[in-house]
Amino acid sequence: KAVLTALTMLEDKTDPINFYIYSDENIEWFTEDPMYLKSWQHQLEKILDKGGEVTSIFCEGHLRNHAKLGLKMWLPFIIKGKVKIFADIMEDDIYHKTLFIAGNDIGIISSSIGDDTMHTTTIITDDPATIQTLHKEYDEYLKNATAYNGNRLGLLIDRLGEKLHLDIR
């Protein structure tokens, strides 16, 4: 609910908002309810239609293990050129984290142990100092990430499409 709450808080903003997302957590919670996924995508699309984009960092192993779910989440935005994808090869199989930063307005932090996302705390904040700290943490993740853009993004989409037996071109 924190993500939908954050997006609702941003709906009235008129300036473009850039989103910064890092996650190596299990994302089944995000995609298991089709109505939630559709609502999230619709709200994000309304905000991105005002400008801005999403920069998202995925861990490569996480991307492989959750390729179908990730594609389900992001394909509408990839097709529209609204998302930049990076892959981080630095993975930990025990502790997992999600950062969701909307410009300088809102930050969401979630962490989990293993694949257990049910017994975790998710924090949403609009405190400017905390959001700045989250931006700095995100920048550290980005330093270790490899961009999937141009041909690399096309190869990633093709590879995921083949793996999932989808015709996405």
HELIX and SHEET records of a PDB file:
HELIX    1   1 ALA A    2  LEU A   10  1                                   9    
HELIX    2   2 GLU A   28  THR A   31  1                                   4    
HELIX    3   3 PRO A   34  LEU A   48  1                                  15    
HELIX    4   4 GLU A   60  ASN A   65  1                                   6    
HELIX    5   5 ALA A   67  ILE A   79  1                                  13    
HELIX    6   6 PRO A  128  LYS A  143  1                                  16    
HELIX    7   7 ASN A  151  LEU A  164  1                                  14    
SHEET    1   A 7 THR A 122  THR A 125  0                                        
SHEET    2   A 7 ILE A 106  ILE A 113 -1                                        
SHEET    3   A 7 TYR A  95  ALA A 102 -1                                        
SHEET    4   A 7 PHE A  19  SER A  23 -1                                        
SHEET    5   A 7 VAL A  54  CYS A  59  1                                        
SHEET    6   A 7 VAL A  83  ASP A  88  1                                        
SHEET    7   A 7 ALA A 145  TYR A 148 -1                                        
END                                                                             
